[in-house]
């Protein structure tokens, strides 16, 4: 179906939408590939101690950069409702808070994680640039300018991982690679500003509030925490070998969660206007994606585990459909959480935090085995999805 006169003066047709889907999907794939490349290069160019430090840096950056995703969602929703609404203040403030938060951990994180102070300070600047990017990505998403959005996502991915990869390829060491990576990340905001500049003029409409940004950020963080909770619990409760095998299974879970992410990205501006049709289409497409992945895991579970962890894990293939189903359920949760954020619901992340607590409680009661934790995680995902569905209906 063609749609003329889109939000903020854009024109979105079915042809443009198809191109946008392909472009955003390709940009997501590029981001995933580049993110995977950094630890692979690190394993081949750094000594063990520096490799552990790099892994810690990437983990911290991944957690702290969650506000970038939250900021993007909040800005996209607000921009869809208020074409041309300003997000400059919210973007700079969110980035500044994250930068200061990382820098402030230097006295503690340095000794605890054995990270040199220069690395933490570089990480603070690096994180600020990544978070700030969420402002312009949100503006492009809210305006439904999906081709520039895809370009912006690619720019963010290259800026986030390209410099680090180049430093590792040049054998610049940990600090040298972080220096190059930070310098490259600082190029992201000006490039995204240029991409967003040619769209709807900013400065009109209501300014986005701190509460809107906080709500979206907390929902994004809760989604990250609940989807990783079983992995952390398995690490704490299972023997080392079994926890390693469980980690391989969660690769399938994460794949099922993020494979249909492009659907939510494209649907969010319509969800901001309460489009039930957009919600039903998004749910249908994500359900179809999950069905395909679960079916494929059931047919070729050994191949899936082997691809994720190597030949030593092929024998665990019978568990592949459960891990894929858990991810498919969380993919639907992600759609409903975004729909609740778009609708301006209060505390949309509450079911996710409650679900995390329930999972932690359940795993203290059930036997500490691979299958028990796996089924507990799947049951928790189903419980959260059911709760959200009932809450959204009401």
KERO-666311 format. One record per residue (C-alpha): x, y, z; residue in one letter; residue number from 1. Coordinates in nm, 4 decimals. Layout:
+----------+----------+----------+-----+-----+
!        X !        Y !        Z ! res !   n !
+----------+----------+----------+-----+-----+
!        X !        Y !        Z !   A ! NUM !
...
+----------+----------+----------+-----+-----+
! end
This chain:
+----------+----------+----------+-----+-----+
!        X !        Y !        Z ! res !   n !
+----------+----------+----------+-----+-----+
!   0.0000 !   0.0000 !   0.0000 !   X !   1 !
!   0.1366 !   0.3404 !  -0.0957 !   X !   2 !
!   0.1277 !   0.6250 !   0.1511 !   X !   3 !
!   0.1681 !   0.9840 !   0.0379 !   X !   4 !
!   0.2569 !   1.2783 !   0.2603 !   X !   5 !
!   0.4359 !   1.0847 !   0.5338 !   X !   6 !
!   0.5368 !   1.2153 !   0.8740 !   X !   7 !
!   0.7166 !   1.5446 !   0.8635 !   X !   8 !
!   0.6622 !   1.5846 !   0.4907 !   X !   9 !
!   0.8251 !   1.2596 !   0.3835 !   X !  10 !
!   0.6671 !   1.0389 !   0.1205 !   X !  11 !
!   0.6673 !   0.6666 !   0.1962 !   X !  12 !
!   0.5532 !   0.4334 !  -0.0791 !   X !  13 !
!   0.5483 !   0.0556 !  -0.0862 !   X !  14 !
!   0.8499 !   0.0603 !  -0.3195 !   X !  15 !
!   1.0419 !   0.2896 !  -0.0849 !   X !  16 !
!   0.9458 !   0.0709 !   0.2077 !   X !  17 !
!   1.0764 !  -0.2435 !   0.0391 !   X !  18 !
!   1.4047 !  -0.0693 !  -0.0378 !   X !  19 !
!   1.4153 !   0.0580 !   0.3207 !   X !  20 !
!   1.3628 !  -0.2933 !   0.4588 !   X !  21 !
!   1.6501 !  -0.4279 !   0.2510 !   X !  22 !
!   1.8786 !  -0.1373 !   0.3370 !   X !  23 !
!   1.8121 !  -0.1478 !   0.7129 !   X !  24 !
!   1.8529 !  -0.5268 !   0.7155 !   X !  25 !
!   2.1842 !  -0.4947 !   0.5309 !   X !  26 !
!   2.3035 !  -0.2249 !   0.7719 !   X !  27 !
!   2.2131 !  -0.4471 !   1.0687 !   X !  28 !
!   2.4099 !  -0.7320 !   0.9136 !   X !  29 !
!   2.7109 !  -0.5045 !   0.8627 !   X !  30 !
!   2.6947 !  -0.3935 !   1.2257 !   X !  31 !
!   2.6779 !  -0.7532 !   1.3494 !   X !  32 !
!   2.9670 !  -0.8630 !   1.1283 !   X !  33 !
!   3.1907 !  -0.5736 !   1.2342 !   X !  34 !
!   3.1054 !  -0.6310 !   1.5999 !   X !  35 !
!   3.2090 !  -0.9951 !   1.5647 !   X !  36 !
!   3.5305 !  -0.9002 !   1.3835 !   X !  37 !
!   3.6838 !  -0.7048 !   1.6759 !   X !  38 !
!   3.7175 !  -0.9955 !   1.9239 !   X !  39 !
!   3.8308 !  -1.2268 !   1.6429 !   X !  40 !
!   4.1112 !  -0.9873 !   1.5493 !   X !  41 !
!   4.1923 !  -0.9304 !   1.9159 !   X !  42 !
!   4.2369 !  -1.3031 !   1.9711 !   X !  43 !
!   4.4912 !  -1.3099 !   1.6898 !   X !  44 !
!   4.6890 !  -0.9921 !   1.7639 !   X !  45 !
!   4.6841 !  -0.9348 !   2.1413 !   X !  46 !
!   4.8465 !  -1.1173 !   2.4272 !   X !  47 !
!   4.6159 !  -1.2992 !   2.6674 !   X !  48 !
!   4.6134 !  -1.0211 !   2.9291 !   X !  49 !
!   4.5345 !  -0.7515 !   2.6734 !   X !  50 !
!   4.2729 !  -0.9730 !   2.5074 !   X !  51 !
!   4.0910 !  -1.0062 !   2.8395 !   X !  52 !
!   4.1087 !  -0.6291 !   2.8819 !   X !  53 !
!   3.9675 !  -0.5766 !   2.5321 !   X !  54 !
!   3.6797 !  -0.8156 !   2.6042 !   X !  55 !
!   3.6072 !  -0.6207 !   2.9242 !   X !  56 !
!   3.6169 !  -0.2902 !   2.7366 !   X !  57 !
!   3.3741 !  -0.4220 !   2.4741 !   X !  58 !
!   3.1404 !  -0.5532 !   2.7450 !   X !  59 !
!   3.1402 !  -0.2203 !   2.9305 !   X !  60 !
!   3.0884 !  -0.0300 !   2.6054 !   X !  61 !
!   2.7999 !  -0.2583 !   2.5124 !   X !  62 !
!   2.6258 !  -0.2033 !   2.8457 !   X !  63 !
!   2.6844 !   0.1707 !   2.8677 !   X !  64 !
!   2.5845 !   0.2209 !   2.5034 !   X !  65 !
!   2.2345 !   0.0874 !   2.5785 !   X !  66 !
!   2.1226 !   0.4512 !   2.6266 !   X !  67 !
!   2.2058 !   0.5059 !   2.2590 !   X !  68 !
!   1.9350 !   0.2560 !   2.1627 !   X !  69 !
!   1.6979 !   0.3996 !   2.4219 !   X !  70 !
!   1.7639 !   0.7536 !   2.3007 !   X !  71 !
!   1.7010 !   0.6466 !   1.9409 !   X !  72 !
!   1.3682 !   0.4844 !   2.0322 !   X !  73 !
!   1.2551 !   0.7839 !   2.2393 !   X !  74 !
!   1.3502 !   1.0351 !   1.9703 !   X !  75 !
!   1.1913 !   0.8243 !   1.6939 !   X !  76 !
!   0.8607 !   0.8022 !   1.8814 !   X !  77 !
!   0.8607 !   1.1716 !   1.9708 !   X !  78 !
!   0.9634 !   1.2771 !   1.6209 !   X !  79 !
!   0.6858 !   1.0686 !   1.4657 !   X !  80 !
!   0.4304 !   1.2394 !   1.6910 !   X !  81 !
!   0.5866 !   1.5856 !   1.6690 !   X !  82 !
!   0.7472 !   1.6274 !   1.3222 !   X !  83 !
!   1.0631 !   1.8355 !   1.3425 !   X !  84 !
!   1.0688 !   1.8261 !   1.7255 !   X !  85 !
!   1.4061 !   1.9150 !   1.8736 !   X !  86 !
!   1.6168 !   1.6375 !   2.0294 !   X !  87 !
!   1.9465 !   1.8268 !   2.0504 !   X !  88 !
!   1.9351 !   1.8930 !   2.4245 !   X !  89 !
!   1.8298 !   1.5362 !   2.5069 !   X !  90 !
!   2.1028 !   1.3927 !   2.2845 !   X !  91 !
!   2.3858 !   1.5995 !   2.4277 !   X !  92 !
!   2.2669 !   1.5524 !   2.7861 !   X !  93 !
!   2.2339 !   1.1731 !   2.7550 !   X !  94 !
!   2.5769 !   1.1457 !   2.5928 !   X !  95 !
!   2.7326 !   1.3700 !   2.8596 !   X !  96 !
!   2.5844 !   1.1661 !   3.1453 !   X !  97 !
!   2.7157 !   0.8412 !   2.9952 !   X !  98 !
!   3.0605 !   0.9901 !   2.9292 !   X !  99 !
!   3.0928 !   1.1189 !   3.2861 !   X ! 100 !
!   2.9592 !   0.7899 !   3.4269 !   X ! 101 !
!   3.2285 !   0.5866 !   3.2503 !   X ! 102 !
!   3.5059 !   0.8320 !   3.3354 !   X ! 103 !
!   3.3973 !   0.8296 !   3.7009 !   X ! 104 !
!   3.4495 !   0.4530 !   3.7197 !   X ! 105 !
!   3.8220 !   0.4879 !   3.6470 !   X ! 106 !
!   3.9374 !   0.4705 !   4.0116 !   X ! 107 !
!   3.7288 !   0.1555 !   4.0711 !   X ! 108 !
!   3.7212 !  -0.0165 !   3.7313 !   X ! 109 !
!   4.0965 !   0.0195 !   3.6843 !   X ! 110 !
!   4.1989 !  -0.2000 !   3.9793 !   X ! 111 !
!   3.8960 !  -0.4327 !   3.9640 !   X ! 112 !
!   3.9181 !  -0.5104 !   3.5907 !   X ! 113 !
!   4.2908 !  -0.4439 !   3.5601 !   X ! 114 !
!   4.2358 !  -0.1727 !   3.2978 !   X ! 115 !
!   4.4859 !   0.1102 !   3.2443 !   X ! 116 !
!   4.3429 !   0.4545 !   3.3253 !   X ! 117 !
!   4.4010 !   0.5852 !   2.9683 !   X ! 118 !
!   4.1876 !   0.3010 !   2.8323 !   X ! 119 !
!   3.8964 !   0.3922 !   3.0603 !   X ! 120 !
!   3.9167 !   0.7607 !   2.9717 !   X ! 121 !
!   3.9276 !   0.6780 !   2.6005 !   X ! 122 !
!   3.6335 !   0.4428 !   2.6555 !   X ! 123 !
!   3.4388 !   0.7301 !   2.8152 !   X ! 124 !
!   3.4821 !   0.9502 !   2.5081 !   X ! 125 !
!   3.4156 !   0.6548 !   2.2765 !   X ! 126 !
!   3.0917 !   0.5763 !   2.4617 !   X ! 127 !
!   2.9755 !   0.9379 !   2.4492 !   X ! 128 !
!   3.0098 !   0.9452 !   2.0709 !   X ! 129 !
!   2.8162 !   0.6193 !   2.0323 !   X ! 130 !
!   2.5353 !   0.7362 !   2.2612 !   X ! 131 !
!   2.5062 !   1.0743 !   2.0891 !   X ! 132 !
!   2.4525 !   0.8954 !   1.7569 !   X ! 133 !
!   2.1152 !   0.7753 !   1.8871 !   X ! 134 !
!   1.9774 !   1.1275 !   1.8491 !   X ! 135 !
!   2.0186 !   1.1468 !   1.4724 !   X ! 136 !
!   1.9307 !   0.7816 !   1.4127 !   X ! 137 !
!   1.6090 !   0.8448 !   1.6052 !   X ! 138 !
!   1.5284 !   1.1512 !   1.3974 !   X ! 139 !
!   1.5768 !   0.9561 !   1.0743 !   X ! 140 !
!   1.3701 !   0.6644 !   1.2053 !   X ! 141 !
!   1.0889 !   0.8866 !   1.3308 !   X ! 142 !
!   1.0752 !   1.0684 !   0.9959 !   X ! 143 !
!   1.0612 !   0.7278 !   0.8227 !   X ! 144 !
!   1.3652 !   0.8145 !   0.6116 !   X ! 145 !
!   1.4781 !   0.4559 !   0.6023 !   X ! 146 !
!   1.7516 !   0.4781 !   0.3398 !   X ! 147 !
!   1.9386 !   0.7542 !   0.5274 !   X ! 148 !
!   1.8685 !   0.5586 !   0.8471 !   X ! 149 !
!   2.0363 !   0.2510 !   0.6993 !   X ! 150 !
!   2.3319 !   0.4654 !   0.5932 !   X ! 151 !
!   2.3459 !   0.6103 !   0.9449 !   X ! 152 !
!   2.3420 !   0.2641 !   1.1010 !   X ! 153 !
!   2.6302 !   0.1625 !   0.8754 !   X ! 154 !
!   2.8209 !   0.4791 !   0.9682 !   X ! 155 !
!   2.7708 !   0.4074 !   1.3368 !   X ! 156 !
!   2.8880 !   0.0472 !   1.2938 !   X ! 157 !
!   3.1996 !   0.1453 !   1.0981 !   X ! 158 !
!   3.2799 !   0.4222 !   1.3444 !   X ! 159 !
!   3.2198 !   0.1973 !   1.6431 !   X ! 160 !
!   3.4200 !  -0.1023 !   1.5264 !   X ! 161 !
!   3.6260 !   0.0086 !   1.2250 !   X ! 162 !
!   3.8869 !   0.2048 !   1.4184 !   X ! 163 !
!   3.9338 !  -0.0704 !   1.6745 !   X ! 164 !
!   3.9716 !  -0.3268 !   1.3956 !   X ! 165 !
!   4.2242 !  -0.1074 !   1.2148 !   X ! 166 !
!   4.4264 !  -0.0625 !   1.5329 !   X ! 167 !
!   4.4342 !  -0.4365 !   1.5925 !   X ! 168 !
!   4.5348 !  -0.5053 !   1.2313 !   X ! 169 !
!   4.8166 !  -0.2519 !   1.2700 !   X ! 170 !
!   4.9299 !  -0.4252 !   1.5911 !   X ! 171 !
!   4.8843 !  -0.0986 !   1.7786 !   X ! 172 !
!   4.8194 !  -0.2836 !   2.1029 !   X ! 173 !
!   4.5328 !  -0.2239 !   2.3426 !   X ! 174 !
!   4.5852 !   0.1467 !   2.4121 !   X ! 175 !
!   4.6802 !   0.2267 !   2.0532 !   X ! 176 !
!   4.3745 !   0.0433 !   1.9196 !   X ! 177 !
!   4.1494 !   0.2249 !   2.1670 !   X ! 178 !
!   4.3012 !   0.5576 !   2.0613 !   X ! 179 !
!   4.2330 !   0.4870 !   1.6935 !   X ! 180 !
!   3.8885 !   0.3502 !   1.7768 !   X ! 181 !
!   3.7961 !   0.6580 !   1.9789 !   X ! 182 !
!   3.9193 !   0.8945 !   1.7079 !   X ! 183 !
!   3.7073 !   0.7077 !   1.4534 !   X ! 184 !
!   3.4023 !   0.7058 !   1.6831 !   X ! 185 !
!   3.4238 !   1.0846 !   1.7157 !   X ! 186 !
!   3.3564 !   1.1081 !   1.3414 !   X ! 187 !
!   3.0150 !   0.9444 !   1.3817 !   X ! 188 !
!   2.8158 !   1.2457 !   1.5163 !   X ! 189 !
!   2.9158 !   1.4959 !   1.2459 !   X ! 190 !
!   2.8505 !   1.2460 !   0.9671 !   X ! 191 !
!   2.5090 !   1.1558 !   1.1100 !   X ! 192 !
!   2.4284 !   1.5246 !   1.1553 !   X ! 193 !
!   2.4889 !   1.5753 !   0.7837 !   X ! 194 !
!   2.2710 !   1.2746 !   0.6960 !   X ! 195 !
!   1.9828 !   1.4015 !   0.9095 !   X ! 196 !
!   2.0258 !   1.7623 !   0.7993 !   X ! 197 !
!   1.8508 !   1.7277 !   0.4640 !   X ! 198 !
!   1.5249 !   1.6128 !   0.6234 !   X ! 199 !
!   1.2578 !   1.8019 !   0.8092 !   X ! 200 !
!   1.3826 !   2.1193 !   0.9713 !   X ! 201 !
!   1.4370 !   2.0881 !   1.3457 !   X ! 202 !
!   1.3183 !   2.3232 !   1.6146 !   X ! 203 !
!   0.9386 !   2.2906 !   1.5819 !   X ! 204 !
!   0.7064 !   2.0904 !   1.8008 !   X ! 205 !
!   0.7448 !   2.0005 !   2.1673 !   X ! 206 !
!   1.0920 !   1.9276 !   2.3016 !   X ! 207 !
!   1.1478 !   1.5684 !   2.4122 !   X ! 208 !
!   1.1526 !   1.5228 !   2.7893 !   X ! 209 !
!   1.4003 !   1.3454 !   3.0166 !   X ! 210 !
!   1.1227 !   1.1094 !   3.1251 !   X ! 211 !
!   1.0645 !   0.9927 !   2.7677 !   X ! 212 !
!   1.4338 !   0.9194 !   2.7229 !   X ! 213 !
!   1.4583 !   0.7482 !   3.0620 !   X ! 214 !
!   1.1557 !   0.5282 !   2.9904 !   X ! 215 !
!   1.2968 !   0.4111 !   2.6568 !   X ! 216 !
!   1.6458 !   0.3589 !   2.8021 !   X ! 217 !
!   1.5167 !   0.1570 !   3.0979 !   X ! 218 !
!   1.3081 !  -0.0609 !   2.8656 !   X ! 219 !
!   1.6089 !  -0.1233 !   2.6419 !   X ! 220 !
!   1.8300 !  -0.2060 !   2.9404 !   X ! 221 !
!   1.5674 !  -0.4395 !   3.0853 !   X ! 222 !
!   1.5415 !  -0.6216 !   2.7526 !   X ! 223 !
!   1.9195 !  -0.6677 !   2.7461 !   X ! 224 !
!   1.9331 !  -0.7884 !   3.1073 !   X ! 225 !
!   1.6491 !  -1.0400 !   3.0845 !   X ! 226 !
!   1.7809 !  -1.1863 !   2.7587 !   X ! 227 !
!   2.1269 !  -1.2396 !   2.9129 !   X ! 228 !
!   2.0098 !  -1.3470 !   3.2591 !   X ! 229 !
!   2.0032 !  -1.7216 !   3.1859 !   X ! 230 !
!   2.3573 !  -1.7058 !   3.0456 !   X ! 231 !
!   2.4846 !  -1.5382 !   3.3629 !   X ! 232 !
!   2.2922 !  -1.7808 !   3.5850 !   X ! 233 !
!   2.4295 !  -2.0765 !   3.3904 !   X ! 234 !
!   2.7806 !  -1.9403 !   3.4386 !   X ! 235 !
!   2.7216 !  -1.9160 !   3.8142 !   X ! 236 !
!   2.5337 !  -2.2439 !   3.8678 !   X ! 237 !
!   2.6759 !  -2.4934 !   3.6176 !   X ! 238 !
!   3.0193 !  -2.6546 !   3.5952 !   X ! 239 !
!   3.2576 !  -2.4711 !   3.3626 !   X ! 240 !
!   3.2177 !  -2.7149 !   3.0726 !   X ! 241 !
!   2.8381 !  -2.7112 !   3.0891 !   X ! 242 !
!   2.8217 !  -2.3319 !   3.1201 !   X ! 243 !
!   3.0394 !  -2.3098 !   2.8095 !   X ! 244 !
!   2.8017 !  -2.5367 !   2.6223 !   X ! 245 !
!   2.5081 !  -2.3294 !   2.7456 !   X ! 246 !
!   2.6791 !  -2.0162 !   2.6126 !   X ! 247 !
!   2.6843 !  -2.1782 !   2.2681 !   X ! 248 !
!   2.3105 !  -2.2380 !   2.2911 !   X ! 249 !
!   2.2447 !  -1.8738 !   2.3751 !   X ! 250 !
!   2.4030 !  -1.7780 !   2.0426 !   X ! 251 !
!   2.0916 !  -1.9301 !   1.8835 !   X ! 252 !
!   1.8728 !  -1.7378 !   2.1278 !   X ! 253 !
!   2.0365 !  -1.4052 !   2.0381 !   X ! 254 !
!   2.0083 !  -1.4830 !   1.6679 !   X ! 255 !
!   1.6349 !  -1.5457 !   1.7001 !   X ! 256 !
!   1.5908 !  -1.2247 !   1.9011 !   X ! 257 !
!   1.7696 !  -0.9912 !   1.6632 !   X ! 258 !
!   1.7017 !  -1.1526 !   1.3243 !   X ! 259 !
!   1.3627 !  -0.9758 !   1.2855 !   X ! 260 !
!   1.4774 !  -0.6512 !   1.4521 !   X ! 261 !
!   1.4344 !  -0.4632 !   1.1252 !   X ! 262 !
!   1.0572 !  -0.5173 !   1.1530 !   X ! 263 !
!   1.0362 !  -0.3223 !   1.4782 !   X ! 264 !
!   1.2635 !  -0.0485 !   1.3456 !   X ! 265 !
!   1.0330 !   0.0085 !   1.0501 !   X ! 266 !
!   0.7102 !  -0.0270 !   1.2484 !   X ! 267 !
!   0.7992 !   0.2038 !   1.5379 !   X ! 268 !
!   0.6956 !   0.5357 !   1.3738 !   X ! 269 !
!   0.3541 !   0.3861 !   1.2887 !   X ! 270 !
!   0.3229 !   0.2415 !   1.6412 !   X ! 271 !
!   0.3799 !   0.5944 !   1.7744 !   X ! 272 !
!   0.0509 !   0.6879 !   1.6050 !   X ! 273 !
!  -0.1326 !   0.3919 !   1.7575 !   X ! 274 !
!  -0.1590 !   0.1976 !   1.4326 !   X ! 275 !
!  -0.3047 !  -0.1398 !   1.5285 !   X ! 276 !
!  -0.2496 !  -0.2601 !   1.1732 !   X ! 277 !
!   0.1237 !  -0.1890 !   1.2023 !   X ! 278 !
!   0.1347 !  -0.3756 !   1.5336 !   X ! 279 !
!  -0.0449 !  -0.6793 !   1.3936 !   X ! 280 !
!   0.1793 !  -0.6862 !   1.0852 !   X ! 281 !
!   0.4911 !  -0.6577 !   1.3016 !   X ! 282 !
!   0.3723 !  -0.9381 !   1.5299 !   X ! 283 !
!   0.2893 !  -1.1536 !   1.2282 !   X ! 284 !
!   0.6270 !  -1.1020 !   1.0611 !   X ! 285 !
!   0.8224 !  -1.1608 !   1.3815 !   X ! 286 !
!   0.6159 !  -1.4721 !   1.4553 !   X ! 287 !
!   0.6870 !  -1.6007 !   1.1048 !   X ! 288 !
!   1.0596 !  -1.5383 !   1.1511 !   X ! 289 !
!   1.0566 !  -1.7238 !   1.4832 !   X ! 290 !
!   0.8630 !  -2.0142 !   1.3348 !   X ! 291 !
!   1.1150 !  -2.0520 !   1.0537 !   X ! 292 !
!   1.4123 !  -2.0395 !   1.2921 !   X ! 293 !
!   1.2620 !  -2.2854 !   1.5407 !   X ! 294 !
!   1.1689 !  -2.5243 !   1.2599 !   X ! 295 !
!   1.5175 !  -2.5000 !   1.1102 !   X ! 296 !
!   1.6688 !  -2.5669 !   1.4538 !   X ! 297 !
!   1.4483 !  -2.8726 !   1.4970 !   X ! 298 !
!   1.5484 !  -3.0095 !   1.1563 !   X ! 299 !
!   1.9193 !  -2.9236 !   1.1781 !   X ! 300 !
!   1.9897 !  -2.8712 !   1.5477 !   X ! 301 !
!   2.3296 !  -3.0366 !   1.5343 !   X ! 302 !
!   2.4330 !  -2.8184 !   1.2437 !   X ! 303 !
!   2.3123 !  -2.5077 !   1.4325 !   X ! 304 !
!   2.5119 !  -2.5933 !   1.7452 !   X ! 305 !
!   2.8128 !  -2.6857 !   1.5333 !   X ! 306 !
!   2.7987 !  -2.3535 !   1.3476 !   X ! 307 !
!   2.7700 !  -2.1635 !   1.6758 !   X ! 308 !
!   3.0379 !  -2.3450 !   1.8750 !   X ! 309 !
!   3.2209 !  -2.5987 !   1.6625 !   X ! 310 !
!   3.2093 !  -2.9775 !   1.6184 !   X ! 311 !
!   3.2434 !  -3.0457 !   1.9931 !   X ! 312 !
!   2.8870 !  -2.9204 !   2.0471 !   X ! 313 !
!   2.7034 !  -3.0969 !   1.7648 !   X ! 314 !
!   2.5701 !  -3.3592 !   2.0064 !   X ! 315 !
!   2.3642 !  -3.0896 !   2.1830 !   X ! 316 !
!   2.1570 !  -3.0290 !   1.8707 !   X ! 317 !
!   1.8408 !  -3.1680 !   2.0346 !   X ! 318 !
!   1.8316 !  -2.8542 !   2.2521 !   X ! 319 !
!   1.8555 !  -2.6111 !   1.9593 !   X ! 320 !
!   1.4765 !  -2.5647 !   1.9101 !   X ! 321 !
!   1.4327 !  -2.4621 !   2.2757 !   X ! 322 !
!   1.7024 !  -2.1957 !   2.2573 !   X ! 323 !
!   1.5606 !  -2.0696 !   1.9278 !   X ! 324 !
!   1.2075 !  -2.0666 !   2.0727 !   X ! 325 !
!   1.3272 !  -1.8608 !   2.3711 !   X ! 326 !
!   1.4770 !  -1.6077 !   2.1324 !   X ! 327 !
!   1.1620 !  -1.6059 !   1.9179 !   X ! 328 !
!   0.9492 !  -1.5315 !   2.2255 !   X ! 329 !
!   1.1796 !  -1.2470 !   2.3274 !   X ! 330 !
!   1.1625 !  -1.1066 !   1.9734 !   X ! 331 !
!   0.7853 !  -1.0751 !   2.0212 !   X ! 332 !
!   0.8456 !  -0.9219 !   2.3647 !   X ! 333 !
!   1.0686 !  -0.6646 !   2.1943 !   X ! 334 !
!   0.7849 !  -0.5678 !   1.9591 !   X ! 335 !
!   0.5353 !  -0.5247 !   2.2430 !   X ! 336 !
!   0.7824 !  -0.3319 !   2.4596 !   X ! 337 !
!   0.8456 !  -0.0885 !   2.1750 !   X ! 338 !
!   0.4702 !  -0.0587 !   2.1187 !   X ! 339 !
!   0.4224 !   0.0264 !   2.4873 !   X ! 340 !
!   0.7014 !   0.2854 !   2.4778 !   X ! 341 !
!   0.5446 !   0.4317 !   2.1631 !   X ! 342 !
!   0.2059 !   0.4469 !   2.3370 !   X ! 343 !
!   0.3542 !   0.6381 !   2.6297 !   X ! 344 !
!   0.2861 !   0.3614 !   2.8826 !   X ! 345 !
!   0.4171 !   0.4048 !   3.2365 !   X ! 346 !
!   0.6976 !   0.1660 !   3.3359 !   X ! 347 !
!   0.6801 !  -0.0587 !   3.0285 !   X ! 348 !
!   0.9956 !  -0.2324 !   3.1495 !   X ! 349 !
!   0.8336 !  -0.3546 !   3.4738 !   X ! 350 !
!   0.7375 !  -0.7032 !   3.3380 !   X ! 351 !
!   1.0950 !  -0.7503 !   3.2157 !   X ! 352 !
!   1.2520 !  -0.6682 !   3.5522 !   X ! 353 !
!   0.9938 !  -0.8864 !   3.7261 !   X ! 354 !
!   1.0667 !  -1.1692 !   3.4820 !   X ! 355 !
!   1.4384 !  -1.1440 !   3.5532 !   X ! 356 !
!   1.3688 !  -1.1753 !   3.9253 !   X ! 357 !
!   1.1382 !  -1.4728 !   3.8639 !   X ! 358 !
!   1.4031 !  -1.6494 !   3.6559 !   X ! 359 !
!   1.6649 !  -1.5930 !   3.9253 !   X ! 360 !
!   1.4245 !  -1.7355 !   4.1848 !   X ! 361 !
!   1.3278 !  -2.0363 !   3.9743 !   X ! 362 !
!   1.6891 !  -2.1334 !   3.9089 !   X ! 363 !
!   1.7566 !  -2.1506 !   4.2827 !   X ! 364 !
!   1.4798 !  -2.4109 !   4.3162 !   X ! 365 !
!   1.5191 !  -2.6298 !   4.0058 !   X ! 366 !
!   1.8114 !  -2.8729 !   3.9698 !   X ! 367 !
!   2.1290 !  -2.6990 !   3.8607 !   X ! 368 !
!   2.1471 !  -2.8706 !   3.5237 !   X ! 369 !
!   2.1749 !  -2.7577 !   3.1631 !   X ! 370 !
!   1.8172 !  -2.8604 !   3.0657 !   X ! 371 !
!   1.6605 !  -2.7149 !   3.3827 !   X ! 372 !
!   1.8063 !  -2.3693 !   3.3282 !   X ! 373 !
!   1.7251 !  -2.3852 !   2.9567 !   X ! 374 !
!   1.3578 !  -2.4685 !   3.0189 !   X ! 375 !
!   1.3382 !  -2.2120 !   3.2984 !   X ! 376 !
!   1.4568 !  -1.9443 !   3.0557 !   X ! 377 !
!   1.2026 !  -2.0519 !   2.7925 !   X ! 378 !
!   0.9221 !  -2.0540 !   3.0489 !   X ! 379 !
!   1.0192 !  -1.7084 !   3.1727 !   X ! 380 !
!   1.0159 !  -1.5711 !   2.8178 !   X ! 381 !
!   0.6648 !  -1.7131 !   2.7655 !   X ! 382 !
!   0.5488 !  -1.5693 !   3.0993 !   X ! 383 !
!   0.6795 !  -1.2210 !   3.0128 !   X ! 384 !
!   0.5213 !  -1.2314 !   2.6666 !   X ! 385 !
!   0.1854 !  -1.3377 !   2.8117 !   X ! 386 !
!   0.1998 !  -1.0640 !   3.0750 !   X ! 387 !
!   0.2798 !  -0.7995 !   2.8149 !   X ! 388 !
!   0.0059 !  -0.9213 !   2.5820 !   X ! 389 !
!  -0.2542 !  -0.9004 !   2.8610 !   X ! 390 !
!  -0.1242 !  -0.5626 !   2.9750 !   X ! 391 !
!  -0.1296 !  -0.4233 !   2.6218 !   X ! 392 !
!  -0.4821 !  -0.5529 !   2.5601 !   X ! 393 !
!  -0.6039 !  -0.3793 !   2.8731 !   X ! 394 !
+----------+----------+----------+-----+-----+
! end
